[in-house]
Amino acid sequence: LRARGLTLNVIVYTSLIKACARGREPDRALALFEEVDSPDTVCYNAAIHACALSGRSDRAVELVREMVELSGRDDHVPYIAPNEYTWSCA
């Protein structure tokens, strides 16, 4: 999208990632996620959900670890939608 000169914020990217996840296009969802400058917890959860729907538990776990690392505190874990995480790891 940036190649087309569009400037999108994290809210728009998250919506697009969720749409791709629902449309069973995890590659597109993850490609969009990689374009986000500063993904928030909601954006991470959308990407984790896309991984869960496509059976990519390894990538889902990577995203969870990345999200925790970026939170900046070892004693604080950002909210992770429980069903998405456990489903992707099953």
PyMOL Python script that loads the backbone (N, CA, C, O; Angstrom):
from pymol import cmd

cmd.read_pdbstr("""\
ATOM      1  N   LEU A   1       0.816  -1.198   0.000  1.00  0.00           N
ATOM      2  CA  LEU A   1       0.000   0.000   0.000  1.00  0.00           C
ATOM      3  C   LEU A   1       0.857   1.259   0.000  1.00  0.00           C
ATOM      4  O   LEU A   1       0.521   2.258  -0.636  1.00  0.00           O
ATOM      5  N   ARG A   2       1.961   1.194   0.719  1.00  0.00           N
ATOM      6  CA  ARG A   2       2.855   2.350   0.725  1.00  0.00           C
ATOM      7  C   ARG A   2       3.424   2.609  -0.657  1.00  0.00           C
ATOM      8  O   ARG A   2       3.671   3.757  -1.026  1.00  0.00           O
ATOM      9  N   ALA A   3       3.634   1.536  -1.429  1.00  0.00           N
ATOM     10  CA  ALA A   3       4.162   1.692  -2.778  1.00  0.00           C
ATOM     11  C   ALA A   3       3.210   2.503  -3.656  1.00  0.00           C
ATOM     12  O   ALA A   3       3.623   3.105  -4.647  1.00  0.00           O
ATOM     13  N   ARG A   4       1.951   2.509  -3.286  1.00  0.00           N
ATOM     14  CA  ARG A   4       0.948   3.279  -4.034  1.00  0.00           C
ATOM     15  C   ARG A   4       0.796   4.694  -3.495  1.00  0.00           C
ATOM     16  O   ARG A   4      -0.057   5.455  -3.951  1.00  0.00           O
ATOM     17  N   GLY A   5       1.638   5.038  -2.516  1.00  0.00           N
ATOM     18  CA  GLY A   5       1.595   6.387  -1.979  1.00  0.00           C
ATOM     19  C   GLY A   5       0.564   6.604  -0.887  1.00  0.00           C
ATOM     20  O   GLY A   5       0.287   7.745  -0.519  1.00  0.00           O
ATOM     21  N   LEU A   6      -0.002   5.539  -0.368  1.00  0.00           N
ATOM     22  CA  LEU A   6      -1.007   5.659   0.683  1.00  0.00           C
ATOM     23  C   LEU A   6      -0.340   5.655   2.053  1.00  0.00           C
ATOM     24  O   LEU A   6       0.589   4.886   2.300  1.00  0.00           O
ATOM     25  N   THR A   7      -0.814   6.503   2.922  1.00  0.00           N
ATOM     26  CA  THR A   7      -0.345   6.535   4.295  1.00  0.00           C
ATOM     27  C   THR A   7      -1.476   6.031   5.181  1.00  0.00           C
ATOM     28  O   THR A   7      -2.535   6.652   5.267  1.00  0.00           O
ATOM     29  N   LEU A   8      -1.243   4.911   5.830  1.00  0.00           N
ATOM     30  CA  LEU A   8      -2.271   4.299   6.659  1.00  0.00           C
ATOM     31  C   LEU A   8      -1.815   4.261   8.109  1.00  0.00           C
ATOM     32  O   LEU A   8      -0.624   4.135   8.393  1.00  0.00           O
ATOM     33  N   ASN A   9      -2.772   4.371   9.022  1.00  0.00           N
ATOM     34  CA  ASN A   9      -2.428   4.264  10.438  1.00  0.00           C
ATOM     35  C   ASN A   9      -2.687   2.839  10.923  1.00  0.00           C
ATOM     36  O   ASN A   9      -3.188   1.997  10.178  1.00  0.00           O
ATOM     37  N   VAL A  10      -2.339   2.587  12.170  1.00  0.00           N
ATOM     38  CA  VAL A  10      -2.436   1.240  12.720  1.00  0.00           C
ATOM     39  C   VAL A  10      -3.882   0.735  12.743  1.00  0.00           C
ATOM     40  O   VAL A  10      -4.118  -0.467  12.624  1.00  0.00           O
ATOM     41  N   ILE A  11      -4.833   1.627  12.893  1.00  0.00           N
ATOM     42  CA  ILE A  11      -6.245   1.217  12.924  1.00  0.00           C
ATOM     43  C   ILE A  11      -6.675   0.675  11.567  1.00  0.00           C
ATOM     44  O   ILE A  11      -7.350  -0.352  11.496  1.00  0.00           O
ATOM     45  N   VAL A  12      -6.295   1.351  10.499  1.00  0.00           N
ATOM     46  CA  VAL A  12      -6.654   0.890   9.151  1.00  0.00           C
ATOM     47  C   VAL A  12      -5.946  -0.420   8.837  1.00  0.00           C
ATOM     48  O   VAL A  12      -6.555  -1.350   8.307  1.00  0.00           O
ATOM     49  N   TYR A  13      -4.654  -0.492   9.167  1.00  0.00           N
ATOM     50  CA  TYR A  13      -3.926  -1.744   8.944  1.00  0.00           C
ATOM     51  C   TYR A  13      -4.567  -2.903   9.701  1.00  0.00           C
ATOM     52  O   TYR A  13      -4.719  -3.995   9.154  1.00  0.00           O
ATOM     53  N   THR A  14      -4.938  -2.672  10.947  1.00  0.00           N
ATOM     54  CA  THR A  14      -5.555  -3.732  11.743  1.00  0.00           C
ATOM     55  C   THR A  14      -6.845  -4.213  11.099  1.00  0.00           C
ATOM     56  O   THR A  14      -7.108  -5.415  11.053  1.00  0.00           O
ATOM     57  N   SER A  15      -7.644  -3.286  10.605  1.00  0.00           N
ATOM     58  CA  SER A  15      -8.889  -3.657   9.923  1.00  0.00           C
ATOM     59  C   SER A  15      -8.608  -4.492   8.680  1.00  0.00           C
ATOM     60  O   SER A  15      -9.303  -5.474   8.417  1.00  0.00           O
ATOM     61  N   LEU A  16      -7.597  -4.106   7.921  1.00  0.00           N
ATOM     62  CA  LEU A  16      -7.232  -4.873   6.730  1.00  0.00           C
ATOM     63  C   LEU A  16      -6.716  -6.262   7.091  1.00  0.00           C
ATOM     64  O   LEU A  16      -7.040  -7.242   6.420  1.00  0.00           O
ATOM     65  N   ILE A  17      -5.918  -6.347   8.144  1.00  0.00           N
ATOM     66  CA  ILE A  17      -5.400  -7.641   8.594  1.00  0.00           C
ATOM     67  C   ILE A  17      -6.541  -8.553   9.022  1.00  0.00           C
ATOM     68  O   ILE A  17      -6.555  -9.738   8.690  1.00  0.00           O
ATOM     69  N   LYS A  18      -7.503  -7.995   9.762  1.00  0.00           N
ATOM     70  CA  LYS A  18      -8.662  -8.786  10.185  1.00  0.00           C
ATOM     71  C   LYS A  18      -9.465  -9.264   8.980  1.00  0.00           C
ATOM     72  O   LYS A  18      -9.917 -10.408   8.950  1.00  0.00           O
ATOM     73  N   ALA A  19      -9.646  -8.393   7.985  1.00  0.00           N
ATOM     74  CA  ALA A  19     -10.393  -8.778   6.782  1.00  0.00           C
ATOM     75  C   ALA A  19      -9.682  -9.910   6.046  1.00  0.00           C
ATOM     76  O   ALA A  19     -10.325 -10.854   5.586  1.00  0.00           O
ATOM     77  N   CYS A  20      -8.376  -9.819   5.936  1.00  0.00           N
ATOM     78  CA  CYS A  20      -7.614 -10.886   5.276  1.00  0.00           C
ATOM     79  C   CYS A  20      -7.706 -12.191   6.061  1.00  0.00           C
ATOM     80  O   CYS A  20      -7.804 -13.267   5.471  1.00  0.00           O
ATOM     81  N   ALA A  21      -7.674 -12.099   7.378  1.00  0.00           N
ATOM     82  CA  ALA A  21      -7.795 -13.304   8.205  1.00  0.00           C
ATOM     83  C   ALA A  21      -9.145 -13.969   7.973  1.00  0.00           C
ATOM     84  O   ALA A  21      -9.225 -15.184   7.788  1.00  0.00           O
ATOM     85  N   ARG A  22     -10.204 -13.167   7.985  1.00  0.00           N
ATOM     86  CA  ARG A  22     -11.547 -13.724   7.741  1.00  0.00           C
ATOM     87  C   ARG A  22     -11.670 -14.297   6.336  1.00  0.00           C
ATOM     88  O   ARG A  22     -12.403 -15.259   6.110  1.00  0.00           O
ATOM     89  N   GLY A  23     -10.947 -13.698   5.394  1.00  0.00           N
ATOM     90  CA  GLY A  23     -10.980 -14.167   4.007  1.00  0.00           C
ATOM     91  C   GLY A  23     -10.019 -15.306   3.736  1.00  0.00           C
ATOM     92  O   GLY A  23      -9.825 -15.700   2.586  1.00  0.00           O
ATOM     93  N   ARG A  24      -9.417 -15.834   4.786  1.00  0.00           N
ATOM     94  CA  ARG A  24      -8.474 -16.959   4.686  1.00  0.00           C
ATOM     95  C   ARG A  24      -7.295 -16.613   3.772  1.00  0.00           C
ATOM     96  O   ARG A  24      -6.885 -17.413   2.932  1.00  0.00           O
ATOM     97  N   GLU A  25      -6.766 -15.411   3.956  1.00  0.00           N
ATOM     98  CA  GLU A  25      -5.576 -14.980   3.224  1.00  0.00           C
ATOM     99  C   GLU A  25      -4.486 -14.594   4.222  1.00  0.00           C
ATOM    100  O   GLU A  25      -4.146 -13.418   4.354  1.00  0.00           O
ATOM    101  N   PRO A  26      -3.942 -15.588   4.921  1.00  0.00           N
ATOM    102  CA  PRO A  26      -2.964 -15.286   5.964  1.00  0.00           C
ATOM    103  C   PRO A  26      -1.680 -14.650   5.444  1.00  0.00           C
ATOM    104  O   PRO A  26      -1.079 -13.824   6.131  1.00  0.00           O
ATOM    105  N   ASP A  27      -1.255 -15.021   4.248  1.00  0.00           N
ATOM    106  CA  ASP A  27      -0.030 -14.425   3.704  1.00  0.00           C
ATOM    107  C   ASP A  27      -0.205 -12.922   3.507  1.00  0.00           C
ATOM    108  O   ASP A  27       0.682 -12.134   3.835  1.00  0.00           O
ATOM    109  N   ARG A  28      -1.335 -12.546   2.979  1.00  0.00           N
ATOM    110  CA  ARG A  28      -1.622 -11.127   2.778  1.00  0.00           C
ATOM    111  C   ARG A  28      -1.734 -10.412   4.125  1.00  0.00           C
ATOM    112  O   ARG A  28      -1.241  -9.295   4.280  1.00  0.00           O
ATOM    113  N   ALA A  29      -2.389 -11.062   5.105  1.00  0.00           N
ATOM    114  CA  ALA A  29      -2.542 -10.465   6.432  1.00  0.00           C
ATOM    115  C   ALA A  29      -1.177 -10.223   7.068  1.00  0.00           C
ATOM    116  O   ALA A  29      -0.935  -9.156   7.634  1.00  0.00           O
ATOM    117  N   LEU A  30      -0.283 -11.210   6.979  1.00  0.00           N
ATOM    118  CA  LEU A  30       1.040 -11.066   7.580  1.00  0.00           C
ATOM    119  C   LEU A  30       1.901 -10.061   6.818  1.00  0.00           C
ATOM    120  O   LEU A  30       2.724  -9.372   7.420  1.00  0.00           O
ATOM    121  N   ALA A  31       1.721  -9.973   5.510  1.00  0.00           N
ATOM    122  CA  ALA A  31       2.445  -8.967   4.727  1.00  0.00           C
ATOM    123  C   ALA A  31       2.010  -7.564   5.154  1.00  0.00           C
ATOM    124  O   ALA A  31       2.841  -6.664   5.280  1.00  0.00           O
ATOM    125  N   LEU A  32       0.723  -7.384   5.372  1.00  0.00           N
ATOM    126  CA  LEU A  32       0.229  -6.093   5.855  1.00  0.00           C
ATOM    127  C   LEU A  32       0.774  -5.792   7.240  1.00  0.00           C
ATOM    128  O   LEU A  32       1.168  -4.662   7.526  1.00  0.00           O
ATOM    129  N   PHE A  33       0.796  -6.807   8.102  1.00  0.00           N
ATOM    130  CA  PHE A  33       1.314  -6.615   9.448  1.00  0.00           C
ATOM    131  C   PHE A  33       2.761  -6.126   9.408  1.00  0.00           C
ATOM    132  O   PHE A  33       3.147  -5.264  10.197  1.00  0.00           O
ATOM    133  N   GLU A  34       3.552  -6.665   8.501  1.00  0.00           N
ATOM    134  CA  GLU A  34       4.957  -6.279   8.385  1.00  0.00           C
ATOM    135  C   GLU A  34       5.116  -4.820   7.952  1.00  0.00           C
ATOM    136  O   GLU A  34       6.171  -4.226   8.177  1.00  0.00           O
ATOM    137  N   GLU A  35       4.098  -4.240   7.340  1.00  0.00           N
ATOM    138  CA  GLU A  35       4.152  -2.845   6.904  1.00  0.00           C
ATOM    139  C   GLU A  35       3.877  -1.855   8.037  1.00  0.00           C
ATOM    140  O   GLU A  35       4.177  -0.668   7.906  1.00  0.00           O
ATOM    141  N   VAL A  36       3.314  -2.327   9.137  1.00  0.00           N
ATOM    142  CA  VAL A  36       2.929  -1.434  10.232  1.00  0.00           C
ATOM    143  C   VAL A  36       4.172  -0.951  10.965  1.00  0.00           C
ATOM    144  O   VAL A  36       5.000  -1.757  11.390  1.00  0.00           O
ATOM    145  N   ASP A  37       4.303   0.369  11.113  1.00  0.00           N
ATOM    146  CA  ASP A  37       5.471   0.934  11.791  1.00  0.00           C
ATOM    147  C   ASP A  37       5.498   0.593  13.274  1.00  0.00           C
ATOM    148  O   ASP A  37       6.519   0.138  13.791  1.00  0.00           O
ATOM    149  N   SER A  38       4.387   0.808  13.955  1.00  0.00           N
ATOM    150  CA  SER A  38       4.311   0.568  15.403  1.00  0.00           C
ATOM    151  C   SER A  38       3.017  -0.173  15.723  1.00  0.00           C
ATOM    152  O   SER A  38       2.037   0.441  16.143  1.00  0.00           O
ATOM    153  N   PRO A  39       3.011  -1.492  15.526  1.00  0.00           N
ATOM    154  CA  PRO A  39       1.778  -2.236  15.800  1.00  0.00           C
ATOM    155  C   PRO A  39       1.434  -2.207  17.284  1.00  0.00           C
ATOM    156  O   PRO A  39       2.312  -2.322  18.139  1.00  0.00           O
ATOM    157  N   ASP A  40       0.154  -2.052  17.575  1.00  0.00           N
ATOM    158  CA  ASP A  40      -0.302  -2.098  18.964  1.00  0.00           C
ATOM    159  C   ASP A  40      -0.789  -3.507  19.272  1.00  0.00           C
ATOM    160  O   ASP A  40      -0.724  -4.400  18.427  1.00  0.00           O
ATOM    161  N   THR A  41      -1.273  -3.691  20.480  1.00  0.00           N
ATOM    162  CA  THR A  41      -1.726  -5.015  20.917  1.00  0.00           C
ATOM    163  C   THR A  41      -2.872  -5.529  20.047  1.00  0.00           C
ATOM    164  O   THR A  41      -2.930  -6.720  19.739  1.00  0.00           O
ATOM    165  N   VAL A  42      -3.770  -4.655  19.657  1.00  0.00           N
ATOM    166  CA  VAL A  42      -4.901  -5.060  18.816  1.00  0.00           C
ATOM    167  C   VAL A  42      -4.396  -5.546  17.459  1.00  0.00           C
ATOM    168  O   VAL A  42      -4.899  -6.532  16.920  1.00  0.00           O
ATOM    169  N   CYS A  43      -3.418  -4.862  16.921  1.00  0.00           N
ATOM    170  CA  CYS A  43      -2.848  -5.253  15.637  1.00  0.00           C
ATOM    171  C   CYS A  43      -2.140  -6.606  15.746  1.00  0.00           C
ATOM    172  O   CYS A  43      -2.283  -7.464  14.875  1.00  0.00           O
ATOM    173  N   TYR A  44      -1.384  -6.781  16.816  1.00  0.00           N
ATOM    174  CA  TYR A  44      -0.734  -8.071  17.044  1.00  0.00           C
ATOM    175  C   TYR A  44      -1.764  -9.186  17.153  1.00  0.00           C
ATOM    176  O   TYR A  44      -1.585 -10.259  16.576  1.00  0.00           O
ATOM    177  N   ASN A  45      -2.839  -8.937  17.890  1.00  0.00           N
ATOM    178  CA  ASN A  45      -3.876  -9.965  18.037  1.00  0.00           C
ATOM    179  C   ASN A  45      -4.509 -10.316  16.699  1.00  0.00           C
ATOM    180  O   ASN A  45      -4.840 -11.477  16.455  1.00  0.00           O
ATOM    181  N   ALA A  46      -4.679  -9.332  15.835  1.00  0.00           N
ATOM    182  CA  ALA A  46      -5.236  -9.599  14.506  1.00  0.00           C
ATOM    183  C   ALA A  46      -4.300 -10.503  13.711  1.00  0.00           C
ATOM    184  O   ALA A  46      -4.751 -11.430  13.037  1.00  0.00           O
ATOM    185  N   ALA A  47      -3.006 -10.235  13.788  1.00  0.00           N
ATOM    186  CA  ALA A  47      -2.033 -11.066  13.076  1.00  0.00           C
ATOM    187  C   ALA A  47      -1.972 -12.471  13.674  1.00  0.00           C
ATOM    188  O   ALA A  47      -1.861 -13.456  12.945  1.00  0.00           O
ATOM    189  N   ILE A  48      -2.043 -12.558  14.998  1.00  0.00           N
ATOM    190  CA  ILE A  48      -2.060 -13.865  15.664  1.00  0.00           C
ATOM    191  C   ILE A  48      -3.295 -14.648  15.244  1.00  0.00           C
ATOM    192  O   ILE A  48      -3.223 -15.855  15.015  1.00  0.00           O
ATOM    193  N   HIS A  49      -4.406 -13.973  15.147  1.00  0.00           N
ATOM    194  CA  HIS A  49      -5.654 -14.609  14.700  1.00  0.00           C
ATOM    195  C   HIS A  49      -5.494 -15.155  13.277  1.00  0.00           C
ATOM    196  O   HIS A  49      -5.930 -16.269  12.988  1.00  0.00           O
ATOM    197  N   ALA A  50      -4.872 -14.375  12.394  1.00  0.00           N
ATOM    198  CA  ALA A  50      -4.647 -14.839  11.019  1.00  0.00           C
ATOM    199  C   ALA A  50      -3.801 -16.101  11.018  1.00  0.00           C
ATOM    200  O   ALA A  50      -4.058 -17.030  10.252  1.00  0.00           O
ATOM    201  N   CYS A  51      -2.789 -16.132  11.879  1.00  0.00           N
ATOM    202  CA  CYS A  51      -1.956 -17.338  11.996  1.00  0.00           C
ATOM    203  C   CYS A  51      -2.766 -18.516  12.524  1.00  0.00           C
ATOM    204  O   CYS A  51      -2.624 -19.641  12.044  1.00  0.00           O
ATOM    205  N   ALA A  52      -3.605 -18.254  13.500  1.00  0.00           N
ATOM    206  CA  ALA A  52      -4.417 -19.321  14.096  1.00  0.00           C
ATOM    207  C   ALA A  52      -5.360 -19.935  13.076  1.00  0.00           C
ATOM    208  O   ALA A  52      -5.518 -21.154  13.021  1.00  0.00           O
ATOM    209  N   LEU A  53      -5.980 -19.093  12.273  1.00  0.00           N
ATOM    210  CA  LEU A  53      -6.924 -19.602  11.279  1.00  0.00           C
ATOM    211  C   LEU A  53      -6.244 -20.430  10.192  1.00  0.00           C
ATOM    212  O   LEU A  53      -6.877 -21.275   9.558  1.00  0.00           O
ATOM    213  N   SER A  54      -4.959 -20.184   9.983  1.00  0.00           N
ATOM    214  CA  SER A  54      -4.256 -20.903   8.921  1.00  0.00           C
ATOM    215  C   SER A  54      -3.365 -22.021   9.462  1.00  0.00           C
ATOM    216  O   SER A  54      -2.638 -22.656   8.698  1.00  0.00           O
ATOM    217  N   GLY A  55      -3.417 -22.268  10.783  1.00  0.00           N
ATOM    218  CA  GLY A  55      -2.636 -23.349  11.370  1.00  0.00           C
ATOM    219  C   GLY A  55      -1.161 -23.045  11.516  1.00  0.00           C
ATOM    220  O   GLY A  55      -0.352 -23.965  11.633  1.00  0.00           O
ATOM    221  N   ARG A  56      -0.795 -21.782  11.512  1.00  0.00           N
ATOM    222  CA  ARG A  56       0.614 -21.392  11.631  1.00  0.00           C
ATOM    223  C   ARG A  56       0.966 -21.074  13.083  1.00  0.00           C
ATOM    224  O   ARG A  56       1.257 -19.931  13.434  1.00  0.00           O
ATOM    225  N   SER A  57       0.931 -22.098  13.901  1.00  0.00           N
ATOM    226  CA  SER A  57       1.185 -21.892  15.328  1.00  0.00           C
ATOM    227  C   SER A  57       2.587 -21.375  15.596  1.00  0.00           C
ATOM    228  O   SER A  57       2.791 -20.603  16.533  1.00  0.00           O
ATOM    229  N   ASP A  58       3.562 -21.790  14.787  1.00  0.00           N
ATOM    230  CA  ASP A  58       4.928 -21.320  14.998  1.00  0.00           C
ATOM    231  C   ASP A  58       5.025 -19.809  14.828  1.00  0.00           C
ATOM    232  O   ASP A  58       5.681 -19.138  15.625  1.00  0.00           O
ATOM    233  N   ARG A  59       4.389 -19.277  13.813  1.00  0.00           N
ATOM    234  CA  ARG A  59       4.414 -17.824  13.590  1.00  0.00           C
ATOM    235  C   ARG A  59       3.605 -17.102  14.664  1.00  0.00           C
ATOM    236  O   ARG A  59       3.974 -16.006  15.088  1.00  0.00           O
ATOM    237  N   ALA A  60       2.504 -17.710  15.107  1.00  0.00           N
ATOM    238  CA  ALA A  60       1.702 -17.104  16.172  1.00  0.00           C
ATOM    239  C   ALA A  60       2.522 -16.965  17.443  1.00  0.00           C
ATOM    240  O   ALA A  60       2.475 -15.928  18.104  1.00  0.00           O
ATOM    241  N   VAL A  61       3.270 -17.997  17.785  1.00  0.00           N
ATOM    242  CA  VAL A  61       4.112 -17.954  18.983  1.00  0.00           C
ATOM    243  C   VAL A  61       5.194 -16.889  18.824  1.00  0.00           C
ATOM    244  O   VAL A  61       5.498 -16.170  19.776  1.00  0.00           O
ATOM    245  N   GLU A  62       5.771 -16.784  17.645  1.00  0.00           N
ATOM    246  CA  GLU A  62       6.776 -15.738  17.390  1.00  0.00           C
ATOM    247  C   GLU A  62       6.184 -14.347  17.622  1.00  0.00           C
ATOM    248  O   GLU A  62       6.814 -13.485  18.235  1.00  0.00           O
ATOM    249  N   LEU A  63       4.977 -14.146  17.129  1.00  0.00           N
ATOM    250  CA  LEU A  63       4.327 -12.849  17.289  1.00  0.00           C
ATOM    251  C   LEU A  63       4.034 -12.544  18.757  1.00  0.00           C
ATOM    252  O   LEU A  63       4.188 -11.405  19.198  1.00  0.00           O
ATOM    253  N   VAL A  64       3.618 -13.545  19.503  1.00  0.00           N
ATOM    254  CA  VAL A  64       3.358 -13.345  20.929  1.00  0.00           C
ATOM    255  C   VAL A  64       4.653 -12.956  21.629  1.00  0.00           C
ATOM    256  O   VAL A  64       4.675 -12.019  22.426  1.00  0.00           O
ATOM    257  N   ARG A  65       5.721 -13.668  21.334  1.00  0.00           N
ATOM    258  CA  ARG A  65       7.017 -13.349  21.962  1.00  0.00           C
ATOM    259  C   ARG A  65       7.480 -11.939  21.602  1.00  0.00           C
ATOM    260  O   ARG A  65       7.966 -11.195  22.453  1.00  0.00           O
ATOM    261  N   GLU A  66       7.324 -11.591  20.342  1.00  0.00           N
ATOM    262  CA  GLU A  66       7.701 -10.251  19.895  1.00  0.00           C
ATOM    263  C   GLU A  66       6.887  -9.185  20.618  1.00  0.00           C
ATOM    264  O   GLU A  66       7.425  -8.166  21.051  1.00  0.00           O
ATOM    265  N   MET A  67       5.589  -9.429  20.743  1.00  0.00           N
ATOM    266  CA  MET A  67       4.714  -8.472  21.408  1.00  0.00           C
ATOM    267  C   MET A  67       5.130  -8.297  22.867  1.00  0.00           C
ATOM    268  O   MET A  67       5.157  -7.175  23.373  1.00  0.00           O
ATOM    269  N   VAL A  68       5.450  -9.386  23.538  1.00  0.00           N
ATOM    270  CA  VAL A  68       5.873  -9.310  24.940  1.00  0.00           C
ATOM    271  C   VAL A  68       7.200  -8.558  25.049  1.00  0.00           C
ATOM    272  O   VAL A  68       7.367  -7.721  25.936  1.00  0.00           O
ATOM    273  N   GLU A  69       8.134  -8.850  24.158  1.00  0.00           N
ATOM    274  CA  GLU A  69       9.427  -8.159  24.174  1.00  0.00           C
ATOM    275  C   GLU A  69       9.250  -6.655  23.966  1.00  0.00           C
ATOM    276  O   GLU A  69       9.909  -5.853  24.627  1.00  0.00           O
ATOM    277  N   LEU A  70       8.376  -6.279  23.062  1.00  0.00           N
ATOM    278  CA  LEU A  70       8.171  -4.867  22.761  1.00  0.00           C
ATOM    279  C   LEU A  70       7.383  -4.138  23.841  1.00  0.00           C
ATOM    280  O   LEU A  70       7.340  -2.908  23.864  1.00  0.00           O
ATOM    281  N   SER A  71       6.761  -4.898  24.732  1.00  0.00           N
ATOM    282  CA  SER A  71       6.012  -4.246  25.810  1.00  0.00           C
ATOM    283  C   SER A  71       6.972  -3.544  26.764  1.00  0.00           C
ATOM    284  O   SER A  71       6.582  -2.617  27.474  1.00  0.00           O
ATOM    285  N   GLY A  72       8.234  -3.991  26.778  1.00  0.00           N
ATOM    286  CA  GLY A  72       9.253  -3.326  27.564  1.00  0.00           C
ATOM    287  C   GLY A  72       9.322  -3.697  29.030  1.00  0.00           C
ATOM    288  O   GLY A  72      10.179  -3.189  29.753  1.00  0.00           O
ATOM    289  N   ARG A  73       8.453  -4.558  29.479  1.00  0.00           N
ATOM    290  CA  ARG A  73       8.457  -4.952  30.891  1.00  0.00           C
ATOM    291  C   ARG A  73       8.309  -6.452  30.990  1.00  0.00           C
ATOM    292  O   ARG A  73       7.415  -7.043  30.385  1.00  0.00           O
ATOM    293  N   ASP A  74       9.188  -7.060  31.756  1.00  0.00           N
ATOM    294  CA  ASP A  74       9.127  -8.509  31.934  1.00  0.00           C
ATOM    295  C   ASP A  74       7.937  -8.942  32.778  1.00  0.00           C
ATOM    296  O   ASP A  74       7.442 -10.060  32.632  1.00  0.00           O
ATOM    297  N   ASP A  75       7.478  -8.060  33.659  1.00  0.00           N
ATOM    298  CA  ASP A  75       6.384  -8.432  34.552  1.00  0.00           C
ATOM    299  C   ASP A  75       5.012  -8.046  34.003  1.00  0.00           C
ATOM    300  O   ASP A  75       3.998  -8.175  34.690  1.00  0.00           O
ATOM    301  N   HIS A  76       4.995  -7.580  32.778  1.00  0.00           N
ATOM    302  CA  HIS A  76       3.736  -7.122  32.183  1.00  0.00           C
ATOM    303  C   HIS A  76       3.574  -7.754  30.808  1.00  0.00           C
ATOM    304  O   HIS A  76       4.398  -7.539  29.919  1.00  0.00           O
ATOM    305  N   VAL A  77       2.535  -8.515  30.640  1.00  0.00           N
ATOM    306  CA  VAL A  77       2.255  -9.130  29.346  1.00  0.00           C
ATOM    307  C   VAL A  77       1.037  -8.436  28.761  1.00  0.00           C
ATOM    308  O   VAL A  77      -0.018  -8.399  29.396  1.00  0.00           O
ATOM    309  N   PRO A  78       1.164  -7.888  27.567  1.00  0.00           N
ATOM    310  CA  PRO A  78       0.003  -7.256  26.941  1.00  0.00           C
ATOM    311  C   PRO A  78      -1.125  -8.262  26.758  1.00  0.00           C
ATOM    312  O   PRO A  78      -0.893  -9.470  26.716  1.00  0.00           O
ATOM    313  N   TYR A  79      -2.329  -7.760  26.651  1.00  0.00           N
ATOM    314  CA  TYR A  79      -3.488  -8.632  26.489  1.00  0.00           C
ATOM    315  C   TYR A  79      -3.382  -9.434  25.205  1.00  0.00           C
ATOM    316  O   TYR A  79      -3.133  -8.881  24.134  1.00  0.00           O
ATOM    317  N   ILE A  80      -3.569 -10.719  25.318  1.00  0.00           N
ATOM    318  CA  ILE A  80      -3.606 -11.614  24.175  1.00  0.00           C
ATOM    319  C   ILE A  80      -4.957 -12.297  24.203  1.00  0.00           C
ATOM    320  O   ILE A  80      -5.333 -12.898  25.209  1.00  0.00           O
ATOM    321  N   ALA A  81      -5.683 -12.208  23.116  1.00  0.00           N
ATOM    322  CA  ALA A  81      -6.984 -12.861  23.058  1.00  0.00           C
ATOM    323  C   ALA A  81      -6.781 -14.347  23.314  1.00  0.00           C
ATOM    324  O   ALA A  81      -6.184 -15.033  22.485  1.00  0.00           O
ATOM    325  N   PRO A  82      -7.268 -14.866  24.452  1.00  0.00           N
ATOM    326  CA  PRO A  82      -6.972 -16.253  24.839  1.00  0.00           C
ATOM    327  C   PRO A  82      -7.354 -17.287  23.798  1.00  0.00           C
ATOM    328  O   PRO A  82      -6.595 -18.227  23.559  1.00  0.00           O
ATOM    329  N   ASN A  83      -8.485 -17.140  23.187  1.00  0.00           N
ATOM    330  CA  ASN A  83      -8.908 -18.146  22.212  1.00  0.00           C
ATOM    331  C   ASN A  83      -7.985 -18.184  21.006  1.00  0.00           C
ATOM    332  O   ASN A  83      -7.720 -19.255  20.460  1.00  0.00           O
ATOM    333  N   GLU A  84      -7.493 -17.023  20.584  1.00  0.00           N
ATOM    334  CA  GLU A  84      -6.613 -16.981  19.423  1.00  0.00           C
ATOM    335  C   GLU A  84      -5.299 -17.689  19.726  1.00  0.00           C
ATOM    336  O   GLU A  84      -4.810 -18.487  18.927  1.00  0.00           O
ATOM    337  N   TYR A  85      -4.735 -17.385  20.890  1.00  0.00           N
ATOM    338  CA  TYR A  85      -3.425 -17.950  21.217  1.00  0.00           C
ATOM    339  C   TYR A  85      -3.514 -19.452  21.461  1.00  0.00           C
ATOM    340  O   TYR A  85      -2.707 -20.211  20.924  1.00  0.00           O
ATOM    341  N   THR A  86      -4.459 -19.883  22.245  1.00  0.00           N
ATOM    342  CA  THR A  86      -4.547 -21.314  22.546  1.00  0.00           C
ATOM    343  C   THR A  86      -4.946 -22.099  21.305  1.00  0.00           C
ATOM    344  O   THR A  86      -4.479 -23.220  21.104  1.00  0.00           O
ATOM    345  N   TRP A  87      -5.794 -21.528  20.484  1.00  0.00           N
ATOM    346  CA  TRP A  87      -6.207 -22.216  19.260  1.00  0.00           C
ATOM    347  C   TRP A  87      -5.014 -22.377  18.325  1.00  0.00           C
ATOM    348  O   TRP A  87      -4.842 -23.430  17.711  1.00  0.00           O
ATOM    349  N   SER A  88      -4.196 -21.344  18.217  1.00  0.00           N
ATOM    350  CA  SER A  88      -3.063 -21.421  17.303  1.00  0.00           C
ATOM    351  C   SER A  88      -2.002 -22.390  17.787  1.00  0.00           C
ATOM    352  O   SER A  88      -1.242 -22.928  16.982  1.00  0.00           O
ATOM    353  N   CYS A  89      -1.940 -22.618  19.083  1.00  0.00           N
ATOM    354  CA  CYS A  89      -0.935 -23.518  19.643  1.00  0.00           C
ATOM    355  C   CYS A  89      -1.429 -24.951  19.751  1.00  0.00           C
ATOM    356  O   CYS A  89      -0.650 -25.854  20.056  1.00  0.00           O
ATOM    357  N   ALA A  90      -2.685 -25.163  19.509  1.00  0.00           N
ATOM    358  CA  ALA A  90      -3.259 -26.503  19.635  1.00  0.00           C
ATOM    359  C   ALA A  90      -2.812 -27.419  18.522  1.00  0.00           C
ATOM    360  O   ALA A  90      -3.208 -28.584  18.484  1.00  0.00           O
TER     361      ALA A  90
END
""", "prot")
cmd.dss("prot")
cmd.show_as("cartoon", "prot")
cmd.util.cbc("prot")
cmd.orient("prot")
